[in-house]
Amino acid sequence: MSRNRYIKKLSHCYYECKYHIVWTPKYRGKILCQDHVKTEVKRIIKLVCRWKDYEILELNIQDDHIHMIVIIPPTSSISYSTSIIKGKSSAWIKKSNKKYKGLAERGSLWARGYFVSTIGIDEIIIRRYVKFQSEHNQTPQPSLWSRITKD
């Protein structure tokens, strides 16, 4: 396997800033289990990244979390970039899916935190992990989602 270099250029710098970002819905709810929701969230994430000039290398949406490998220019901080991506996708879900209305009134659909790591020499391993996330996720995770949505 050959290692592709993604050296990018701004007016006064060259960079290779790759990040592996993972975030979850509040209470680890399985709100992304429907195909149309996954498709639309993926579309929104791609639109936001194109708008902000971020390049997605891998994107995998599971029922209860999202993995993304992305190149972000040094002009944007990772916290700003993640908040924009999470905020815009949350806004779409709250507007478009009345099923989640009860949760939408409590603020963002995403948990406050996220995981981020820079990608260096082990890029191929991390990209393979993200690409085949569904095979890595065979163990069921506990969820508070059912407790919140019960009436």
MDAnalysis code that builds the backbone (N, CA, C; Angstrom):
import MDAnalysis as mda
import numpy as np

u = mda.Universe.empty(453, n_residues=151, atom_resindex=np.repeat(np.arange(151), 3), trajectory=True)
u.add_TopologyAttr("name", ["N", "CA", "C"] * 151)
u.add_TopologyAttr("resid", np.arange(1, 152))
u.add_TopologyAttr("resname", ["MET", "SER", "ARG", "ASN", "ARG", "TYR", "ILE", "LYS", "LYS", "LEU", "SER", "HIS", "CYS", "TYR", "TYR", "GLU", "CYS", "LYS", "TYR", "HIS", "ILE", "VAL", "TRP", "THR", "PRO", "LYS", "TYR", "ARG", "GLY", "LYS", "ILE", "LEU", "CYS", "GLN", "ASP", "HIS", "VAL", "LYS", "THR", "GLU", "VAL", "LYS", "ARG", "ILE", "ILE", "LYS", "LEU", "VAL", "CYS", "ARG", "TRP", "LYS", "ASP", "TYR", "GLU", "ILE", "LEU", "GLU", "LEU", "ASN", "ILE", "GLN", "ASP", "ASP", "HIS", "ILE", "HIS", "MET", "ILE", "VAL", "ILE", "ILE", "PRO", "PRO", "THR", "SER", "SER", "ILE", "SER", "TYR", "SER", "THR", "SER", "ILE", "ILE", "LYS", "GLY", "LYS", "SER", "SER", "ALA", "TRP", "ILE", "LYS", "LYS", "SER", "ASN", "LYS", "LYS", "TYR", "LYS", "GLY", "LEU", "ALA", "GLU", "ARG", "GLY", "SER", "LEU", "TRP", "ALA", "ARG", "GLY", "TYR", "PHE", "VAL", "SER", "THR", "ILE", "GLY", "ILE", "ASP", "GLU", "ILE", "ILE", "ILE", "ARG", "ARG", "TYR", "VAL", "LYS", "PHE", "GLN", "SER", "GLU", "HIS", "ASN", "GLN", "THR", "PRO", "GLN", "PRO", "SER", "LEU", "TRP", "SER", "ARG", "ILE", "THR", "LYS", "ASP"])
u.atoms.positions = np.array([
    [0.837, -1.174, 0.000],
    [0.000, 0.000, 0.000],
    [0.883, 1.239, 0.000],
    [0.620, 2.129, -0.909],
    [1.412, 3.347, -0.952],
    [0.774, 4.418, -0.081],
    [1.579, 5.245, 0.476],
    [1.102, 6.319, 1.349],
    [0.932, 7.571, 0.513],
    [-0.296, 8.052, 0.429],
    [-0.576, 9.290, -0.296],
    [-0.304, 10.478, 0.603],
    [0.336, 11.488, 0.063],
    [0.593, 12.717, 0.801],
    [-0.454, 13.738, 0.416],
    [-0.963, 14.445, 1.396],
    [-1.974, 15.452, 1.166],
    [-1.430, 16.817, 1.586],
    [-0.335, 17.211, 0.995],
    [0.240, 18.513, 1.309],
    [-0.634, 19.572, 0.643],
    [-1.147, 20.473, 1.446],
    [-1.997, 21.555, 0.961],
    [-1.211, 22.853, 1.034],
    [-1.735, 23.869, 0.375],
    [-1.019, 25.135, 0.297],
    [-1.971, 26.294, 0.551],
    [-1.538, 27.213, 1.388],
    [-2.194, 28.507, 1.550],
    [-1.240, 29.555, 0.987],
    [-1.598, 30.806, 1.089],
    [-0.752, 31.842, 0.479],
    [0.669, 31.883, 1.058],
    [0.815, 31.565, 2.367],
    [2.146, 31.646, 2.981],
    [2.548, 30.388, 3.736],
    [1.889, 29.274, 3.472],
    [2.300, 28.059, 4.170],
    [1.871, 26.809, 3.420],
    [2.561, 25.730, 3.728],
    [2.195, 24.397, 3.263],
    [1.822, 23.612, 4.510],
    [0.832, 22.741, 4.408],
    [0.404, 22.030, 5.604],
    [-0.142, 20.654, 5.261],
    [-0.146, 19.804, 6.287],
    [-0.769, 18.491, 6.246],
    [-1.378, 18.251, 7.630],
    [-2.546, 18.798, 7.846],
    [-3.218, 18.730, 9.143],
    [-4.409, 17.785, 9.037],
    [-4.187, 16.516, 9.337],
    [-5.247, 15.508, 9.265],
    [-5.697, 15.158, 10.671],
    [-7.025, 15.069, 10.837],
    [-7.599, 14.774, 12.136],
    [-8.582, 13.610, 12.030],
    [-8.592, 12.794, 13.069],
    [-9.598, 11.747, 13.229],
    [-10.527, 12.269, 14.317],
    [-11.803, 12.515, 13.952],
    [-12.778, 13.088, 14.874],
    [-13.909, 12.080, 15.070],
    [-14.317, 11.890, 16.325],
    [-15.438, 11.006, 16.652],
    [-16.357, 11.772, 17.596],
    [-17.670, 11.730, 17.315],
    [-18.640, 12.316, 18.239],
    [-19.899, 11.471, 18.278],
    [-20.665, 11.663, 19.354],
    [-21.846, 10.838, 19.591],
    [-23.065, 11.721, 19.854],
    [-24.249, 11.161, 19.644],
    [-25.460, 11.875, 20.060],
    [-25.538, 11.911, 21.591],
    [-26.313, 12.841, 22.117],
    [-26.535, 12.880, 23.566],
    [-27.056, 11.536, 24.030],
    [-26.609, 11.115, 25.163],
    [-27.029, 9.869, 25.801],
    [-26.767, 8.645, 24.917],
    [-25.890, 8.808, 23.950],
    [-25.520, 7.736, 23.010],
    [-26.759, 7.140, 22.330],
    [-27.745, 7.991, 22.061],
    [-28.976, 7.554, 21.403],
    [-28.720, 7.098, 19.979],
    [-29.442, 6.112, 19.543],
    [-29.278, 5.559, 18.195],
    [-30.182, 6.310, 17.216],
    [-29.934, 7.603, 17.089],
    [-30.771, 8.440, 16.231],
    [-30.382, 8.349, 14.766],
    [-29.259, 7.733, 14.461],
    [-28.784, 7.659, 13.082],
    [-29.038, 6.295, 12.454],
    [-29.987, 5.541, 12.979],
    [-30.195, 4.173, 12.501],
    [-30.973, 4.116, 11.187],
    [-31.709, 5.151, 10.843],
    [-32.462, 5.137, 9.594],
    [-31.577, 5.605, 8.442],
    [-31.692, 4.914, 7.304],
    [-30.834, 5.217, 6.158],
    [-30.998, 6.641, 5.645],
    [-32.235, 7.165, 5.619],
    [-32.420, 8.515, 5.106],
    [-31.784, 9.556, 6.032],
    [-31.765, 9.295, 7.329],
    [-31.118, 10.218, 8.265],
    [-29.599, 10.170, 8.073],
    [-29.036, 8.958, 7.958],
    [-27.590, 8.827, 7.710],
    [-27.188, 9.539, 6.431],
    [-27.971, 9.319, 5.373],
    [-27.660, 9.929, 4.077],
    [-27.690, 11.442, 4.156],
    [-28.700, 11.976, 4.816],
    [-28.822, 13.429, 4.906],
    [-27.760, 14.036, 5.822],
    [-27.438, 13.374, 6.928],
    [-26.381, 13.871, 7.806],
    [-25.038, 13.867, 7.055],
    [-24.792, 12.810, 6.294],
    [-23.565, 12.741, 5.491],
    [-23.529, 13.886, 4.475],
    [-24.657, 14.157, 3.842],
    [-24.732, 15.238, 2.861],
    [-24.460, 16.591, 3.524],
    [-25.065, 16.815, 4.694],
    [-24.870, 18.076, 5.415],
    [-23.404, 18.233, 5.832],
    [-22.804, 17.170, 6.351],
    [-21.392, 17.234, 6.768],
    [-20.508, 17.563, 5.570],
    [-20.775, 16.929, 4.435],
    [-19.977, 17.211, 3.229],
    [-20.156, 18.655, 2.759],
    [-21.387, 19.168, 2.825],
    [-21.634, 20.562, 2.431],
    [-20.896, 21.544, 3.341],
    [-20.963, 21.304, 4.645],
    [-20.282, 22.194, 5.594],
    [-18.769, 22.153, 5.352],
    [-18.233, 20.969, 5.141],
    [-16.798, 20.845, 4.910],
    [-16.376, 21.533, 3.607],
    [-17.191, 21.412, 2.578],
    [-16.877, 22.095, 1.319],
    [-16.935, 23.605, 1.520],
    [-17.948, 24.071, 2.244],
    [-18.122, 25.507, 2.520],
    [-16.922, 26.071, 3.293],
    [-16.413, 25.318, 4.277],
    [-15.308, 25.790, 5.117],
    [-13.935, 25.389, 4.564],
    [-13.901, 24.742, 3.398],
    [-12.664, 24.307, 2.746],
    [-11.928, 23.231, 3.549],
    [-12.689, 22.302, 4.139],
    [-12.137, 21.129, 4.788],
    [-12.280, 19.977, 3.796],
    [-11.341, 19.055, 3.809],
    [-11.402, 17.920, 2.892],
    [-11.632, 16.629, 3.681],
    [-12.728, 15.958, 3.414],
    [-13.037, 14.689, 4.084],
    [-12.306, 13.564, 3.370],
    [-11.511, 12.809, 4.131],
    [-10.830, 11.641, 3.576],
    [-11.636, 10.372, 3.812],
    [-12.232, 10.242, 4.982],
    [-13.113, 9.112, 5.309],
    [-14.237, 9.640, 6.185],
    [-15.427, 9.062, 6.001],
    [-16.576, 9.423, 6.826],
    [-17.408, 8.168, 7.008],
    [-17.674, 7.815, 8.261],
    [-18.466, 6.634, 8.551],
    [-19.470, 6.983, 9.635],
    [-20.753, 6.806, 9.315],
    [-21.822, 7.135, 10.251],
    [-22.427, 5.839, 10.762],
    [-22.279, 5.599, 12.046],
    [-22.878, 4.444, 12.711],
    [-24.177, 4.878, 13.365],
    [-24.924, 3.935, 13.923],
    [-26.207, 4.266, 14.542],
    [-26.069, 5.226, 15.717],
    [-24.948, 5.140, 16.452],
    [-24.803, 5.955, 17.660],
    [-23.511, 6.757, 17.738],
    [-22.794, 6.882, 16.640],
    [-21.621, 7.763, 16.606],
    [-21.141, 7.973, 15.177],
    [-20.286, 8.971, 15.002],
    [-19.742, 9.323, 13.695],
    [-18.227, 9.375, 13.786],
    [-17.562, 8.754, 12.810],
    [-16.107, 8.849, 12.652],
    [-15.824, 9.646, 11.387],
    [-14.851, 10.529, 11.459],
    [-14.477, 11.300, 10.282],
    [-12.979, 11.549, 10.287],
    [-12.361, 11.377, 9.131],
    [-10.972, 11.781, 8.945],
    [-11.011, 12.950, 7.981],
    [-10.450, 14.068, 8.404],
    [-10.603, 15.304, 7.653],
    [-9.303, 16.113, 7.690],
    [-9.059, 16.827, 6.607],
    [-7.955, 17.781, 6.551],
    [-8.549, 19.162, 6.807],
    [-8.028, 19.825, 7.830],
    [-8.508, 21.159, 8.208],
    [-7.339, 22.125, 8.096],
    [-7.525, 23.245, 7.387],
    [-6.417, 24.197, 7.257],
    [-6.025, 24.802, 8.599],
    [-4.786, 25.220, 8.731],
    [-4.328, 25.793, 10.004],
    [-4.998, 27.122, 10.346],
    [-5.796, 27.664, 9.454],
    [-6.530, 28.900, 9.744],
    [-7.754, 28.649, 10.620],
    [-8.162, 27.390, 10.767],
    [-9.310, 27.033, 11.617],
    [-8.847, 26.129, 12.746],
    [-9.320, 26.402, 13.948],
    [-8.992, 25.514, 15.063],
    [-9.852, 24.265, 14.986],
    [-9.398, 23.199, 15.594],
    [-10.163, 21.954, 15.592],
    [-11.465, 22.118, 16.375],
    [-11.456, 22.894, 17.445],
    [-12.689, 23.093, 18.223],
    [-13.719, 23.871, 17.408],
    [-13.289, 24.893, 16.686],
    [-14.207, 25.652, 15.836],
    [-14.764, 24.755, 14.732],
    [-13.907, 24.004, 14.078],
    [-14.322, 23.141, 12.971],
    [-15.332, 22.107, 13.431],
    [-15.061, 21.462, 14.556],
    [-15.967, 20.442, 15.075],
    [-17.299, 21.055, 15.485],
    [-17.281, 22.223, 16.104],
    [-18.540, 22.851, 16.526],
    [-19.388, 23.256, 15.325],
    [-18.786, 23.700, 14.250],
    [-19.536, 24.057, 13.036],
    [-20.184, 22.812, 12.435],
    [-19.413, 21.735, 12.301],
    [-19.934, 20.503, 11.704],
    [-21.057, 19.921, 12.568],
    [-20.834, 19.851, 13.873],
    [-21.859, 19.305, 14.768],
    [-23.095, 20.207, 14.815],
    [-22.887, 21.501, 14.864],
    [-23.996, 22.442, 14.966],
    [-24.902, 22.431, 13.743],
    [-24.321, 22.454, 12.559],
    [-25.129, 22.464, 11.335],
    [-25.879, 21.149, 11.150],
    [-25.238, 20.023, 11.437],
    [-25.932, 18.738, 11.275],
    [-27.034, 18.573, 12.325],
    [-26.808, 19.058, 13.528],
    [-27.836, 19.005, 14.572],
    [-29.039, 19.852, 14.180],
    [-28.790, 21.026, 13.649],
    [-29.880, 21.914, 13.243],
    [-30.752, 21.251, 12.177],
    [-30.141, 20.549, 11.230],
    [-30.924, 19.867, 10.197],
    [-31.828, 18.805, 10.811],
    [-31.271, 17.982, 11.686],
    [-32.059, 16.900, 12.275],
    [-33.225, 17.477, 13.074],
    [-32.991, 18.536, 13.832],
    [-34.060, 19.137, 14.632],
    [-35.151, 19.724, 13.752],
    [-34.785, 20.328, 12.613],
    [-35.779, 20.919, 11.721],
    [-36.539, 19.867, 10.931],
    [-35.853, 18.865, 10.449],
    [-36.428, 17.937, 9.477],
    [-37.127, 16.729, 10.068],
    [-36.833, 16.358, 11.282],
    [-37.402, 15.140, 11.849],
    [-38.220, 15.454, 13.091],
    [-39.513, 15.486, 12.930],
    [-40.404, 15.785, 14.054],
    [-40.347, 14.692, 15.124],
    [-39.890, 13.488, 14.729],
    [-39.789, 12.375, 15.668],
    [-38.865, 12.715, 16.845],
    [-37.861, 13.542, 16.596],
    [-36.887, 13.884, 17.629],
    [-37.214, 15.216, 18.298],
    [-38.440, 15.698, 18.137],
    [-38.811, 17.012, 18.654],
    [-38.581, 17.141, 20.158],
    [-38.924, 16.128, 20.930],
    [-38.752, 16.203, 22.377],
    [-37.312, 16.406, 22.785],
    [-36.410, 15.759, 22.104],
    [-34.994, 15.904, 22.417],
    [-34.441, 17.214, 21.867],
    [-34.960, 17.644, 20.739],
    [-34.461, 18.872, 20.112],
    [-34.690, 20.096, 20.991],
    [-35.718, 20.065, 21.816],
    [-35.988, 21.196, 22.686],
    [-34.942, 21.331, 23.787],
    [-34.171, 20.310, 24.008],
    [-33.144, 20.332, 25.057],
    [-31.786, 20.774, 24.536],
    [-31.729, 21.379, 23.370],
    [-30.465, 21.842, 22.817],
    [-29.975, 20.921, 21.726],
    [-28.686, 20.877, 21.552],
    [-28.082, 20.092, 20.474],
    [-28.367, 18.604, 20.626],
    [-28.426, 17.914, 19.501],
    [-28.585, 16.455, 19.540],
    [-27.278, 15.760, 19.869],
    [-26.164, 16.445, 19.670],
    [-24.863, 15.826, 19.897],
    [-24.397, 16.059, 21.332],
    [-23.662, 15.102, 21.848],
    [-23.030, 15.270, 23.163],
    [-22.033, 16.428, 23.078],
    [-21.750, 17.052, 24.192],
    [-20.864, 18.222, 24.191],
    [-19.456, 17.883, 23.734],
    [-18.959, 16.751, 24.151],
    [-17.576, 16.418, 23.864],
    [-17.382, 15.716, 22.538],
    [-16.134, 15.465, 22.228],
    [-15.760, 14.720, 21.040],
    [-14.351, 14.190, 21.244],
    [-13.969, 13.252, 20.415],
    [-12.604, 12.735, 20.428],
    [-11.909, 13.262, 19.183],
    [-10.664, 13.669, 19.328],
    [-9.883, 14.087, 18.162],
    [-8.444, 13.630, 18.345],
    [-7.855, 13.174, 17.265],
    [-6.424, 12.879, 17.278],
    [-5.850, 13.257, 15.930],
    [-4.601, 13.643, 15.950],
    [-3.929, 13.926, 14.685],
    [-3.483, 12.607, 14.079],
    [-3.362, 12.607, 12.774],
    [-2.967, 11.389, 12.065],
    [-1.584, 11.606, 11.485],
    [-0.708, 10.682, 11.769],
    [0.653, 10.760, 11.261],
    [1.016, 9.493, 10.515],
    [2.012, 8.805, 11.010],
    [2.539, 7.614, 10.357],
    [1.513, 6.495, 10.291],
    [0.657, 6.381, 11.274],
    [-0.328, 5.293, 11.306],
    [-1.608, 5.626, 10.542],
    [-1.531, 6.508, 9.580],
    [-2.713, 6.938, 8.825],
    [-3.444, 5.775, 8.160],
    [-2.739, 4.870, 7.544],
    [-3.373, 3.759, 6.830],
    [-4.200, 2.910, 7.791],
    [-3.669, 2.642, 8.963],
    [-4.386, 1.836, 9.961],
    [-5.642, 2.563, 10.428],
    [-5.540, 3.839, 10.706],
    [-6.685, 4.611, 11.184],
    [-7.740, 4.734, 10.085],
    [-7.318, 4.970, 8.846],
    [-8.283, 5.077, 7.744],
    [-9.023, 3.763, 7.541],
    [-8.329, 2.651, 7.653],
    [-8.968, 1.338, 7.519],
    [-9.960, 1.120, 8.662],
    [-9.587, 1.524, 9.873],
    [-10.467, 1.401, 11.038],
    [-11.762, 2.182, 10.834],
    [-11.643, 3.420, 10.350],
    [-12.826, 4.250, 10.126],
    [-13.678, 3.687, 8.992],
    [-13.050, 3.258, 7.925],
    [-13.778, 2.743, 6.761],
    [-14.596, 1.501, 7.107],
    [-14.048, 0.625, 7.942],
    [-14.720, -0.629, 8.285],
    [-15.249, -0.605, 9.714],
    [-15.759, 0.533, 10.131],
    [-16.242, 0.745, 11.490],
    [-17.371, -0.218, 11.855],
    [-18.232, -0.558, 10.916],
    [-19.369, -1.432, 11.252],
    [-18.905, -2.805, 11.721],
    [-17.785, -3.313, 11.214],
    [-17.265, -4.595, 11.674],
    [-16.615, -4.488, 13.052],
    [-16.097, -3.314, 13.389],
    [-15.479, -3.107, 14.699],
    [-16.521, -2.913, 15.786],
    [-17.759, -2.617, 15.395],
    [-18.795, -2.220, 16.346],
    [-19.829, -3.298, 16.598],
    [-19.444, -4.504, 16.735],
    [-20.396, -5.587, 16.939],
    [-20.876, -5.689, 18.380],
    [-20.172, -5.108, 19.331],
    [-20.567, -5.140, 20.741],
    [-21.602, -4.062, 21.006],
    [-22.781, -4.432, 21.526],
    [-23.801, -3.410, 21.816],
    [-23.351, -2.473, 22.941],
    [-23.636, -1.200, 22.763],
    [-23.268, -0.188, 23.750],
    [-24.506, 0.198, 24.556],
    [-24.347, 0.490, 25.855],
    [-25.493, 0.928, 26.646],
    [-26.007, 2.277, 26.145],
    [-27.316, 2.476, 26.230],
    [-27.911, 3.708, 25.739],
    [-28.958, 4.214, 26.726],
    [-28.944, 5.516, 26.962],
    [-29.969, 6.158, 27.780],
    [-31.093, 6.697, 26.907],
    [-30.959, 6.521, 25.590],
    [-31.927, 7.046, 24.627],
    [-33.342, 6.578, 24.934],
    [-33.531, 5.298, 25.241],
    [-34.865, 4.771, 25.476],
    [-35.510, 5.404, 26.719],
    [-34.707, 5.732, 27.708],
    [-35.245, 6.375, 28.909],
    [-35.715, 7.803, 28.629],
    [-35.054, 8.486, 27.742],
    [-35.401, 9.880, 27.439],
    [-36.646, 9.957, 26.576],
    [-36.766, 9.065, 25.597],
    [-37.879, 9.146, 24.655],
    [-39.159, 8.500, 25.149],
    [-39.124, 7.810, 26.298],
    [-40.343, 7.208, 26.857],
    [-41.262, 8.292, 27.410],
    [-42.542, 8.074, 27.229],
    [-43.514, 9.034, 27.772],
    [-44.125, 8.522, 29.053],
])
